Amino acid sequence: MAGLTEPHLQTELPGPRARELIDADARVTSPSLPRAYGLVPARGAGAMVEDVDGNVLLDFNAGIAVCSTGHSHPKVVEAITEQAARLLHYSASDFFLPIYAETCERLNRIAPMSGPTRAFLTNSGTEAVEAAIKLARHHTGRQYLISFIGSFHGRSYGSVSLTASKARYHEGFGPLLPGVLHSPYGEEAGRYIRDVIFHRLAPATEVAAIVVEPVLGEGGYVVPPPSFLQDLRAICDEHGILLVTDEVQSGMGRTGRMWASQHAGVTPDIVLAGKGIASGMPLGAMIARADLMTWPMGAHGSTYGGNPVACAAALATIDLIEGELAANAEHMGQVVLDALGDLAGRQPLLRDVRGLGLMIGVEFEDPEVADAVEVACFRRGLLVLRAGDAAIRIAPPLVINREQVTTGLRIFEEACLDVARVGPAAFRRAVGSHEAGPETPETA
């Protein structure tokens, strides 16, 4: 299946078995889960996913940028299988787990800092964010944190307090973590931080950290100019503030380099990883300069964080990313960007195309159009995902090849034509209730 270059559809989407399972799901799962459309996957290989009705679809979202090495990469599966046969779990918080230390050593080696670093492993990206909040406040003795409008850092209490991509993530959960301030994202951020935050809201001497996504993820796949991160680095250096780069979505080769901050030539004090770090196994990481790790024994821990099976998957994943997949992301990403730029010239639904590597955002005129195009892609066998207010993210597995890219781009254009032909409202009325949910899903 991994060698396929075209979707193979045997039923309408979703098919009869998928509809049965969607209905069963609705009776037993939390209504908080914001499903995008009626995909019910059964297995996957490479950049292809087969659903429960035997339909094979081309994956351009990689499980929200998680399946970095593709679905069930043989080397990752082999590493998981071998580790599972030896030891499924022992907590690294209380005992010495060799593969935990091996994974930390490997992450320290690929970290974007030049000096010594130490790592703390978590179950997810949002837990890595929580760890960074605690470490930054503990090390600096300061209370305030700055993040950015449009950012997404997770849904646990500290991370959701930093998040500012949708008001819905805060609705009904207040009061949130105190001491969190938000700045506009992009070129004007430095001026706003200096003139508004430092001047009117919180003195620089009380700010512990600036937490930033080098490329906005759930906020719309927005790529800022290099000067944005460079100015933040200068502010942090001037005032003794820690720069924390949240690379949960943009890291691990997604943008063509191991870390998106490297495109701007900026070195963080703390970098956060997740999503693609272990090809789908639950793992996240906080990697910090060694001199910042001043918290005492017992200050932070995790029962499952750095689980040996997840660590085995991470080591195999890093091998693959370093070996060829980051380079493939850079090359295939440029192919996609060039083709989408051409499409924008002949398809008025598209308003903007931006990205780095295989982290590409396509902006539409309004959310209704973006939502309709997302569903039109699904019905034709292409899996894409909304982001921001009116964007679709293109984030396929890093193993994707030229033929699959060509197919996906053709289907994407056909989906745009489907929506343009009848209009987004009419298109959505024409599809059934199983085809799409009301919101875009996101995990951290």
FENHU-V363034 format. One line per field, one symbol per residue. phi: phi as a letter, one per 20 degrees, with the letter a starting at -180 (. if undefined). psi: psi as a letter, one per 30 degrees, with the letter a starting at -180 (. if undefined). burial: I if it has 16 or more other ideal C-beta (glycine too) atoms within 10 Angstrom, else O. A space follows every 10 residues. Layout:
phi->???
psi->???
burial->???
This chain:
phi->.fefdcfcdd cfdfefffff ffffgfecef fffefeaeec fdbbbmddcd efenfdceed clmmmeefen elggffffff fffffeafbb fffdcedgff fffffffffe ffeeefcccc eceafffffg ffgffffffe mddecdccfn fccpcfgfff fffbebfffd gndffeffne ccdgeogefg ffffedffec dbfgfdeebd dbegcfegfp ledffgffff ffffffffdm eeedeedgee elngencgcf fffemddeec cdcalffclo ffbbbddcgg fefdfegnfb aafdgmggff ffffffffgf fffbffffff ffffffffff fffffdcffe dacbrclecc ddedfafffg fffgfffgfe ndecbfbmeb ddedbfgfeg dfffffffff fffffffgff fdnfffffff eefefbeece fbcc
psi->effkfkljkf llklaeeeee eeeeeffflk ffjikelhki kellkbgkkk afggkklkjg fhhhgeiegl khkeeeeeee eeeefejekk kfffljjefe eeeeeeeeef lglfakllkk kafleeeeee eeeeeeeeef glekkkakkf lkgafleeef eekhekffff kgglkaklgk kkllkaegee eeeefeeeef ekkefgkelk kkkfkkcffg hkjllefeee eeeeeeeegh kkjjjjgeef ahfegflekf ffffhkklek kklbcgfggf kjklkkklke ffigklkffk akefkgkeee eeeeeeeeee eeefeeeeee eeeeeeeeee eeefffjfek fkkllkbhik kjklfleeee eeeeeeeefg gkjlkllaeh lkkjilkffk leeeeeeeee eeeeeeeeee efkeeeeeff llfffklflk lkl.
burial->OIOIOIIOIO OIIIIOOIIO IIOOOOOOOO OOOOIIIIII OOOIIIIIII IIIOIIIIII IIIIIIIIII IIIOOIOOII OOIOOOOOOO OIOOOOIOII OOIIOIIIOI IIIOOOIIII IIIIIIIIII IIIIIIIIII OIOIIIIIOI IIIIIOOIII IIIIIIOOIO OOOOOOOOII IIIOIIOOII OIIOOOIIOO OIOIOOIIII IIIIIIIIII IIIIOOOIIO IIIOIIOOIO IIIIIIIIII IIIIIIIIII IIIIOIIIII IIIIIIIIII IIIIIIIIIO OIIOOOOOOI OIOIIIIIII IIIIIIIIII IOOOIIIIII OIIOOIIOII OOIIOOOOII OOIIIIIIII IIIIOOOIII IIIIIIIIII IIIIIIIIOI IIIIIIIIII IOOIIOIIIO IIIOIIOIII OOOIOOIIOO IOOIIIIOOI OIII
